[in-house]
Amino acid sequence: MIELRRSWRRGPHLLAGRLGMAPSTVHAVLARHGLSRLARMDRVTGEIIRYERDHPGELIHVDVKKLGRVPDGGGWRVLGRDNGPARHRGKGYDYLHVAIDDHTRIAFVQAHADEKGTTCAAFLTDALAFFAELGITVERVMTDNAKNYTLSRDFQAALGDRSHKTTRPYRPQTNGKAERFNRTLLDEWAYTRAFTSNDERLGTLQAWITDYNWKRTHSSLGNHPPASRLPSTT
């Protein structure tokens, strides 16, 4: 299956038909081997493209994930789809500001009411302090090309003398670590159970982040947690 995926470059459904297997089984096997997304494969060799910086702090990825707030009493996961969506309208959003160290995968997350330049700058200042406490000196910061990063004087001031890199158009792998972390954040925290209020959900965020950084294993880290790559433990 793996060799067929690399040579044929087709999705799980077409591979399943060729192999006589269920598409869900094919997808599970591909995901386990890091081949679930064709964008991560080199077009010529079929090998997985992996971008990883050599040491902690060489690059951190900064991003914002917009997340609908949970209405009081719970959304559709508590009340059912017939009642949840209507009650959810107008509740607004939390903006989850995320920073990921490229080498260690250590994550720092804060929930804010917006993604304005001043907010992004304050988040970056806190993120830099967080990494510094772990012995990580940040050298470069990568963001997308949003104006709240590129045109914000506050954000540029918070960068100091650090290099600011932006993601390349049509190259999703350049910001892949942030994208993958955001999916994990939603699947394993935001949507892991039915919360009855937004405060209840936000109240569990830091505990989840601590578990992610120090206990949850990461396949690309040899099934070790991100903290295993901190300067003090290597």
C-alpha positions as CSV (number, residue, x, y, z in Angstrom):
1,M,0.0,0.0,0.0
2,I,2.8,2.5,0.9
3,E,4.7,2.0,-2.3
4,L,1.5,2.2,-4.3
5,R,0.7,5.5,-2.6
6,R,4.1,6.9,-3.4
7,S,4.2,5.7,-7.0
8,W,0.6,6.1,-8.0
9,R,-0.3,9.2,-5.8
10,R,-4.0,8.5,-5.4
11,G,-6.4,9.0,-2.5
12,P,-7.7,6.3,-0.1
13,H,-10.8,5.5,-2.1
14,L,-8.9,4.7,-5.3
15,L,-6.3,2.8,-3.4
16,A,-8.9,0.9,-1.6
17,G,-10.5,-0.2,-4.9
18,R,-7.2,-1.4,-6.2
19,L,-6.3,-3.2,-3.0
20,G,-9.8,-4.6,-2.2
21,M,-9.8,-2.9,1.2
22,A,-12.1,-0.4,3.1
23,P,-11.2,3.3,2.4
24,S,-11.2,4.0,6.2
25,T,-8.6,1.2,6.7
26,V,-6.4,2.6,3.9
27,H,-6.6,6.1,5.3
28,A,-5.7,4.9,8.8
29,V,-2.6,3.1,7.5
30,L,-1.5,6.1,5.4
31,A,-2.0,8.4,8.4
32,R,0.1,6.1,10.6
33,H,3.0,6.4,8.1
34,G,2.6,10.2,7.6
35,L,1.3,9.8,4.1
36,S,-2.3,11.0,4.6
37,R,-1.7,14.3,2.7
38,L,-0.3,14.3,-0.8
39,A,0.9,17.9,-0.3
40,R,3.6,16.6,2.1
41,M,5.1,14.2,-0.5
42,D,7.8,15.2,-3.0
43,R,6.3,15.0,-6.5
44,V,9.3,13.3,-8.0
45,T,10.5,10.9,-5.3
46,G,7.3,10.3,-3.4
47,E,9.2,10.8,-0.1
48,I,7.7,12.7,2.8
49,I,8.9,16.3,2.9
50,R,9.9,17.1,6.5
51,Y,11.1,20.6,7.5
52,E,12.6,20.7,11.0
53,R,15.0,23.3,12.4
54,D,18.2,22.1,14.0
55,H,17.8,23.5,17.5
56,P,15.2,25.0,19.8
57,G,14.3,28.6,19.2
58,E,15.7,28.7,15.6
59,L,12.1,29.2,14.4
60,I,8.7,29.5,16.1
61,H,5.4,29.3,14.1
62,V,2.8,31.8,15.2
63,D,-0.8,31.5,14.1
64,V,-4.4,32.3,15.2
65,K,-7.3,29.8,15.2
66,K,-10.8,31.3,15.3
67,L,-13.1,29.2,17.5
68,G,-16.9,29.7,18.1
69,R,-17.7,30.3,21.7
70,V,-19.8,27.8,23.7
71,P,-23.2,29.3,24.7
72,D,-24.3,29.1,28.3
73,G,-26.0,25.7,28.8
74,G,-24.0,24.1,26.0
75,G,-24.1,24.0,22.2
76,W,-25.4,21.2,19.9
77,R,-23.1,18.6,21.5
78,V,-25.2,19.0,24.7
79,L,-28.6,19.9,23.3
80,G,-28.6,18.1,20.0
81,R,-28.3,19.5,16.5
82,D,-31.9,20.7,16.4
83,N,-31.4,23.1,19.3
84,G,-27.7,23.8,19.4
85,P,-26.9,25.8,16.3
86,A,-29.6,28.5,16.7
87,R,-28.6,29.1,20.3
88,H,-25.0,29.4,19.2
89,R,-25.6,32.3,16.8
90,G,-24.3,35.6,18.0
91,K,-22.1,34.2,20.8
92,G,-19.0,35.4,19.0
93,Y,-15.6,33.8,18.8
94,D,-12.4,33.2,20.8
95,Y,-9.2,33.8,18.9
96,L,-6.7,31.2,20.0
97,H,-3.2,32.6,19.5
98,V,-0.7,29.8,19.0
99,A,3.1,29.7,19.0
100,I,5.0,26.4,18.2
101,D,8.7,25.9,18.4
102,D,9.8,24.2,15.2
103,H,12.4,21.8,16.7
104,T,10.8,20.8,20.0
105,R,7.1,21.2,19.1
106,I,6.6,22.9,22.5
107,A,3.4,25.0,22.3
108,F,2.2,28.2,23.9
109,V,-1.5,29.2,23.5
110,Q,-3.6,32.1,24.7
111,A,-7.3,32.8,24.1
112,H,-8.1,36.4,23.2
113,A,-11.1,38.4,22.0
114,D,-9.6,39.5,18.7
115,E,-6.6,39.2,16.4
116,K,-5.6,42.9,16.2
117,G,-2.0,43.9,15.8
118,T,-1.8,45.1,19.4
119,T,-3.2,41.7,20.6
120,C,-0.8,39.8,18.4
121,A,2.1,41.9,19.8
122,A,1.1,41.2,23.4
123,F,0.8,37.5,22.7
124,L,4.2,37.4,21.1
125,T,5.8,39.1,24.1
126,D,4.2,36.6,26.4
127,A,5.3,33.7,24.1
128,L,8.9,34.9,24.0
129,A,8.9,35.1,27.8
130,F,7.4,31.6,28.0
131,F,10.1,30.1,25.8
132,A,12.8,32.0,27.6
133,E,11.7,30.4,30.9
134,L,12.3,27.0,29.2
135,G,15.8,28.0,28.1
136,I,14.8,28.7,24.5
137,T,16.0,31.9,22.9
138,V,13.8,32.6,19.9
139,E,15.7,33.7,16.8
140,R,13.0,33.8,14.1
141,V,9.2,34.1,14.0
142,M,7.1,32.8,11.1
143,T,3.5,34.0,10.5
144,D,1.1,34.2,7.6
145,N,0.9,37.4,5.6
146,A,-2.0,39.0,7.5
147,K,-1.8,42.7,8.1
148,N,-2.0,42.2,11.9
149,Y,1.5,40.8,11.6
150,T,3.1,42.4,8.6
151,L,1.8,46.0,9.0
152,S,1.4,46.2,12.7
153,R,4.0,48.5,14.3
154,D,3.3,46.9,17.7
155,F,4.0,43.4,16.4
156,Q,7.1,44.5,14.6
157,A,8.3,46.2,17.8
158,A,7.6,43.0,19.8
159,L,9.8,41.1,17.4
160,G,12.8,43.2,18.4
161,D,15.9,42.1,16.4
162,R,14.4,38.7,15.6
163,S,13.9,37.8,11.9
164,H,10.3,37.8,10.7
165,K,9.5,35.2,8.1
166,T,6.1,34.8,6.3
167,T,4.6,31.7,4.8
168,R,5.1,31.1,1.0
169,P,2.0,31.1,-1.2
170,Y,0.9,27.6,-2.3
171,R,3.4,26.0,0.1
172,P,1.3,24.7,3.0
173,Q,4.2,22.7,4.4
174,T,5.9,26.0,5.5
175,N,3.3,26.5,8.1
176,G,2.4,22.8,8.5
177,K,3.3,22.5,12.2
178,A,0.9,25.2,13.2
179,E,-1.8,23.7,11.0
180,R,-1.4,20.3,12.5
181,F,-1.2,21.6,16.0
182,N,-4.5,23.5,15.4
183,R,-6.2,20.3,14.3
184,T,-4.9,18.5,17.4
185,L,-6.0,21.5,19.6
186,L,-9.6,21.2,18.2
187,D,-9.8,17.4,18.2
188,E,-8.2,16.7,21.6
189,W,-9.3,19.8,23.5
190,A,-12.1,22.0,22.1
191,Y,-14.3,19.2,20.8
192,T,-13.2,16.4,23.1
193,R,-16.3,16.6,25.2
194,A,-19.6,18.5,25.6
195,F,-18.9,21.7,27.5
196,T,-21.8,23.6,29.1
197,S,-20.2,27.0,28.9
198,N,-17.4,28.8,27.2
199,D,-15.7,29.6,30.6
200,E,-15.7,25.8,31.4
201,R,-14.0,25.0,28.1
202,L,-11.4,27.8,28.5
203,G,-10.8,26.7,32.0
204,T,-9.4,23.4,30.8
205,L,-7.1,24.9,28.1
206,Q,-3.9,25.3,30.1
207,A,-4.1,21.9,31.6
208,W,-4.4,20.4,28.1
209,I,-1.4,22.5,26.9
210,T,0.7,21.2,29.9
211,D,-0.2,17.6,29.1
212,Y,0.6,18.2,25.4
213,N,4.0,19.7,26.1
214,W,5.2,17.3,28.9
215,K,3.3,14.0,28.5
216,R,1.6,13.5,25.1
217,T,3.9,11.6,22.8
218,H,4.6,12.9,19.3
219,S,5.2,10.4,16.4
220,S,7.8,12.7,14.7
221,L,9.7,12.9,18.0
222,G,10.2,9.2,18.3
223,N,7.1,8.9,20.4
224,H,8.4,11.2,23.0
225,P,6.7,14.4,24.3
226,P,7.9,17.8,23.1
227,A,9.6,18.5,26.5
228,S,12.1,15.7,25.8
229,R,13.8,18.1,23.4
230,L,14.1,21.0,25.8
231,P,17.7,22.3,26.3
232,S,17.8,21.1,29.9
233,T,16.8,17.5,29.0
234,T,19.1,16.9,25.9
